[in-house]
Amino acid sequence: MQTYRQLFSVPEFRVLFVTNSLNVAAGSVASLALGTLTYTQTGSPVLSAFVMFGGPLVRLVSSWFLLSLADLLRPRTALMVALGVMAAGNILQAIPGVAIGLRLMLLMVPWIILSATSGTFGALLSDVVPEGGFVFARATSNLATGAMQIVGFSMGGVLLLHFSPTELFVGSAATNLLALLMCRWGISNREPRARGRAVRRSRAVNRLLLGSPVLRPVYLALWLPNGLIVGCEALIVPYSGARAGFLFSATAVGMLVGDIGMGRFVPQAFRDRLVEPARLLLAAPYLLFLLQPSFALACLLAAVASVGYSASLPLQERLMTWTAADIRGQVLGLYAVGTSSMQGVGAVLAGGLASLLGGGSRAAGLGIGLAATASFLVTVSLIPGLRRSRQDRRVVMVGPSRDREDF
């Protein structure tokens, strides 16, 4: 599978692509509405930021106990449950006069459900596309996710000029329900990948994955370098001020180019060799921020660096290659939860570092350069461990190949 025509000729992929796009857009609009409403009610920038971006922290805690539900539930059922809970949460948020404490409680329920089903989409994606098409399909869905986040936040900003946050919640809920109906009628009702007890299986498989000398370096390579570079991006506003939008756009362009290149044009046999070079590329351009580059050069450096995010695609492919099919949902769910959590940690660490350096544009540039240095060094330190998971090695599946009592 090498062309978009071939990819979109798969009916279930089209459904997954559209439902994911609708869900991301609805989530962005609802997040902006809740952040605006929270700030209006409380005047607290901390609470406002938490309701918009604090989800990964809740997902990190609950995922240790619930991630296996991505394998224990029928995939279509898991997607429908997640969409239904998000729709219900948005409807309840639309009720006027709800206290901020109750709004936070309502917000945590969808985050917990998402921690349980976060691997369902990726695992189902691998089921619906032909063998060898996962990276291309994942890259294409990544492009849609990034684009719909931009569209959702932009559209939410425009809608808030004409509608109340309550009305935006209703619109988001309706979009969630539309996506739910598309899943119901457009996705086959596949059997669960495994059977067992959710909490016991979640903890056992997480220990198995993180304890594996083959898979642990892959997870660390997916989480740490990315998280530290997101820390660089978190300092874009203090570095460039009112021109920050141009820098963020440059990073988006770089990610777009990287995903298209890795997913569409790089042959499968060659992708695996690009993991370390792409991870080093992710950090190297940001090292020059230590020298306080001009704004035009900063945009170019950010765009080039963001091409390196594409290393996540062959790394995810390694996870799929080395793990048994009956834990695949949890494998990808652990990747997703760890990635989003480390992005939050990276942003906090970089922000704290810039504050210690005195604040201002110069301190932000130094913080960006130091975070990039850390990312570069982590990538170099992981190279020996990543050799164990190279595709040219003999593959011995990690994980149960059949249901076992301890899972």
C-alpha positions in Angstrom: 0.0 0.0 0.0 1.8 3.1 -1.3 -0.8 5.6 -2.4 -3.5 7.6 -0.8 -6.0 6.3 -3.3 -5.2 2.7 -2.2 -5.4 3.7 1.5 -8.7 5.5 1.2 -10.2 2.7 -0.9 -10.4 0.7 2.4 -13.9 1.4 3.7 -13.2 1.0 7.4 -10.1 3.2 7.2 -12.3 6.0 5.7 -14.7 5.6 8.7 -11.8 5.7 11.2 -10.2 8.7 9.5 -13.4 10.7 9.5 -14.5 9.8 13.0 -11.1 10.6 14.5 -11.1 13.9 12.7 -14.5 14.8 14.0 -13.6 13.8 17.5 -10.4 15.8 17.6 -12.2 18.9 16.3 -15.0 18.5 18.8 -12.5 18.0 21.6 -10.6 21.1 20.7 -13.7 23.2 20.6 -15.0 21.9 23.9 -11.6 22.3 25.5 -11.4 26.0 24.5 -15.0 26.5 25.7 -14.2 25.0 29.1 -11.0 26.9 29.5 -12.8 30.1 28.7 -15.7 29.3 31.0 -13.3 28.3 33.8 -11.3 31.5 33.5 -14.5 33.6 33.5 -15.8 31.9 36.6 -12.5 31.7 38.6 -10.1 34.2 37.1 -7.4 31.5 37.6 -5.0 30.9 34.8 -3.8 27.7 36.5 -7.3 26.2 36.6 -7.9 27.3 33.0 -4.7 25.7 31.8 -5.5 22.5 33.8 -8.9 21.9 32.3 -7.5 22.4 28.8 -4.2 20.5 29.1 -4.2 18.5 32.3 -5.8 15.4 30.9 -2.6 13.4 30.5 -1.9 13.5 34.3 -5.2 11.9 35.0 -4.7 9.4 32.2 -1.3 8.5 33.5 -2.6 7.4 36.9 -5.7 5.5 35.6 -3.9 3.8 32.7 -1.9 1.6 35.1 -5.2 -0.2 36.0 -7.4 0.2 32.9 -5.2 0.1 29.7 -6.0 -3.6 29.0 -9.6 -2.7 28.3 -8.4 -1.7 24.8 -7.9 -5.5 24.3 -10.7 -6.9 26.5 -13.5 -5.0 24.8 -14.7 -5.3 21.3 -12.9 -2.5 19.4 -16.1 -1.0 18.0 -17.6 -1.1 21.5 -14.6 0.6 23.0 -14.7 3.4 20.5 -18.5 3.9 20.9 -18.2 4.0 24.7 -15.5 6.6 24.6 -17.4 8.8 22.1 -20.6 8.3 24.1 -19.0 9.3 27.4 -17.4 12.4 25.8 -20.8 13.4 24.3 -22.5 13.0 27.8 -19.7 15.0 29.4 -20.2 17.9 27.0 -23.9 17.8 27.5 -23.5 18.0 31.2 -20.9 20.8 30.9 -23.5 22.8 28.9 -25.8 23.0 31.9 -25.6 26.7 33.1 -24.4 27.5 36.6 -22.5 24.3 37.3 -19.9 24.8 40.0 -16.3 24.7 39.0 -15.6 21.7 41.3 -18.3 19.7 39.6 -17.0 20.7 36.2 -13.6 19.3 37.1 -15.2 16.0 38.2 -17.2 15.8 35.0 -14.0 16.4 33.1 -12.1 13.6 34.8 -14.6 10.9 33.7 -13.9 11.2 29.9 -10.1 11.4 30.7 -10.3 8.1 32.6 -12.3 6.4 29.9 -9.8 7.6 27.3 -7.0 6.1 29.4 -8.7 2.8 29.1 -9.4 3.0 25.3 -6.4 5.0 24.1 -4.8 2.1 22.3 -8.0 1.0 20.6 -7.8 3.3 17.6 -4.2 2.4 16.7 -4.7 -1.3 17.2 -7.9 -1.2 15.1 -6.0 0.8 12.4 -3.5 -2.1 12.1 -6.4 -4.5 11.7 -8.2 -2.7 8.9 -5.3 -1.9 6.6 -3.3 -4.5 4.6 -0.1 -5.9 6.0 2.7 -3.3 5.7 0.3 -0.4 5.6 0.2 0.5 9.3 2.9 3.3 9.2 1.3 4.9 6.1 -2.2 4.8 7.7 -0.8 6.1 11.1 1.0 8.9 9.4 -2.1 9.9 7.5 -4.2 9.9 10.6 -1.5 11.9 12.4 -1.8 14.6 9.7 -5.6 14.7 10.2 -5.2 15.0 14.0 -2.8 17.9 13.7 -4.9 19.7 11.1 -8.2 19.2 13.1 -6.6 20.5 16.3 -5.7 23.7 14.4 -9.2 23.8 12.8 -10.9 23.1 16.1 -9.2 25.7 18.1 -9.5 28.3 15.3 -13.2 27.5 14.8 -13.7 27.6 18.5 -12.2 31.0 18.7 -14.4 32.3 16.0 -17.6 30.6 17.4 -16.9 32.2 20.8 -17.4 35.6 19.2 -20.9 34.7 18.3 -22.0 31.9 20.7 -21.7 31.1 24.4 -19.5 28.3 25.8 -22.7 26.4 26.6 -23.7 26.4 22.9 -20.2 25.2 21.9 -20.5 22.3 24.3 -23.8 21.3 22.7 -22.2 21.5 19.2 -19.3 19.3 20.4 -21.6 16.8 21.9 -23.5 16.6 18.6 -20.3 16.0 16.7 -19.3 13.2 19.2 -22.6 11.5 18.6 -22.2 11.8 14.8 -18.9 10.1 15.1 -20.4 7.4 17.3 -23.1 6.6 14.7 -20.5 6.4 12.0 -18.5 3.9 14.1 -21.7 1.9 14.8 -22.6 1.5 11.1 -19.1 1.7 9.5 -16.9 -0.5 11.7 -17.2 -4.3 11.8 -18.0 -5.8 15.2 -14.7 -7.7 15.8 -14.2 -10.0 18.8 -12.1 -8.8 21.7 -8.4 -9.6 21.3 -8.2 -11.2 24.8 -10.0 -12.2 27.9 -9.2 -11.6 31.5 -9.6 -9.2 34.4 -8.9 -5.6 33.5 -6.9 -4.4 36.5 -4.8 -7.6 36.8 -4.1 -7.8 33.1 -3.3 -4.0 32.8 -0.7 -4.2 35.6 0.8 -7.5 34.4 1.1 -6.4 30.8 2.5 -3.0 31.7 5.2 -4.7 33.8 5.9 -7.0 31.0 6.3 -4.3 28.4 8.3 -1.9 30.6 10.5 -4.8 31.9 11.4 -6.0 28.5 15.0 -5.2 27.5 13.8 -5.0 23.9 10.7 -2.8 24.3 11.8 -0.5 27.2 14.3 1.4 25.0 11.6 1.8 22.3 9.2 3.3 24.8 11.8 5.6 26.2 12.8 6.7 22.7 9.1 7.5 22.0 8.6 9.4 25.2 11.7 11.2 26.4 13.2 13.0 23.3 9.7 14.1 22.2 8.8 15.3 25.6 11.9 17.4 25.9 11.4 19.0 22.5 7.8 19.8 23.4 9.5 21.6 26.3 11.4 23.7 23.7 8.1 24.5 22.0 6.6 25.5 25.3 9.1 28.4 25.4 8.2 29.7 22.0 5.9 32.4 23.3 8.4 33.9 25.8 11.1 33.6 23.1 9.2 35.3 20.2 6.4 37.2 21.9 3.6 38.3 19.5 5.3 36.5 16.6 4.9 33.1 18.3 2.2 32.0 15.9 4.7 32.0 13.0 7.1 29.7 15.0 4.3 27.4 15.9 3.3 27.3 12.2 6.9 26.4 11.3 6.8 23.4 13.6 3.5 22.3 12.2 4.9 22.4 8.6 8.0 20.4 9.7 5.8 17.7 11.3 3.6 17.6 8.1 6.7 17.1 5.9 8.2 14.5 8.2 5.0 12.4 8.4 4.3 12.6 4.7 7.9 11.7 3.9 8.2 8.8 6.4 4.7 7.4 5.8 4.4 7.9 2.0 7.8 7.9 0.4 10.4 6.1 2.6 10.4 2.3 1.8 9.5 0.0 4.6 12.9 -1.6 4.5 14.7 1.7 5.0 12.4 3.3 7.6 14.0 1.4 10.5 17.4 2.8 9.7 16.1 6.4 10.1 15.1 6.1 13.7 18.3 7.5 15.3 19.1 10.1 12.6 15.5 11.4 12.8 15.6 11.6 16.6 18.9 13.5 16.5 17.5 15.8 13.9 14.6 16.5 16.3 17.0 18.1 18.8 20.1 19.3 16.8 18.6 22.5 15.2 17.3 23.7 18.6 20.8 23.6 20.0 21.5 26.8 18.0 18.9 28.6 20.1 21.7 28.9 22.7 23.2 31.5 20.3 19.9 33.5 20.1 19.3 33.2 16.4 17.3 35.7 14.4 13.5 35.1 14.2 13.7 34.1 10.5 16.5 31.6 11.3 14.5 30.4 14.4 11.5 29.5 12.2 13.7 27.6 9.8 15.4 25.7 12.6 12.1 24.8 14.2 10.7 23.5 10.9 13.7 21.4 10.2 13.7 20.0 13.8 10.0 19.0 13.7 10.7 16.7 10.7 12.4 14.5 13.3 9.0 13.7 15.0 8.5 11.3 12.1 10.8 8.8 14.0 7.8 7.9 16.1 6.3 6.0 13.1 9.0 3.3 12.6 9.3 3.1 16.4 5.6 2.3 16.7 6.1 -0.2 13.9 8.7 -1.9 16.1 6.2 -2.1 18.9 3.8 -3.9 16.5 6.5 -6.2 15.3 7.7 -7.3 18.7 4.4 -7.8 20.5 1.6 -10.4 20.3 -1.7 -9.5 18.7 -3.7 -10.0 21.9 -1.9 -7.1 23.8 -1.7 -4.7 20.9 -4.3 -2.3 22.2 -2.5 -2.0 25.5 0.9 -1.7 23.7 -0.2 1.3 21.7 -2.2 2.7 24.6 0.9 2.7 26.8 2.7 4.6 24.1 0.0 7.2 23.8 -0.4 7.8 27.5 3.3 8.0 28.1 3.8 10.4 25.2 1.2 12.8 26.3 2.4 12.7 29.9 6.0 13.3 29.0 5.0 16.2 26.9 3.4 17.8 29.9 6.5 17.0 32.0 8.8 18.5 29.4 6.8 21.7 29.2 6.9 22.1 33.0 10.6 21.4 33.2 11.5 23.8 30.4 9.3 26.5 31.8 10.8 26.1 35.2 14.3 26.2 33.7 13.6 29.4 31.9 12.3 31.0 35.1 15.4 30.0 37.0 17.5 31.7 34.2 15.7 34.9 34.8 12.8 35.0 32.4 12.6 36.9 29.2 13.5 36.1 25.6 17.2 35.4 26.2 16.4 33.0 29.1 13.8 31.3 26.9 16.4 30.8 24.2 18.8 29.3 26.7 16.1 27.1 28.0 15.3 25.8 24.5 18.9 25.1 23.8 19.4 23.2 27.1 16.2 21.1 26.7 17.4 20.3 23.2 20.8 19.3 24.6 19.1 16.9 27.0 17.0 15.4 24.2 20.1 14.9 22.0 22.0 13.2 24.9 19.0 10.9 25.7 18.8 9.9 22.1 22.5 9.0 22.0 22.3 7.1 25.2 19.4 5.0 23.9 21.2 3.9 20.7 22.7 0.7 22.2 19.3 -0.4 23.6 17.4 0.3 20.4 19.7 -2.1 18.5 18.0 -4.9 20.3 14.7 -4.1 18.6 16.0 -3.5 15.0 13.8 -5.2 12.4 16.7 -7.2 11.1 17.0 -9.1 14.4 15.2 -12.4 15.0 11.8 -11.6 16.4 10.5 -13.3 19.5 7.0 -12.0 20.4 6.6 -10.3 23.7 3.4 -11.0 25.4 0.9 -13.9 25.8 0.0 -15.7 22.6 -3.1 -17.2 24.4 -5.1 -16.3 27.4 -3.3 -17.1 30.6 -4.5 -17.1 34.2 -2.0 -14.5 35.3 -3.2 -12.1 32.7 
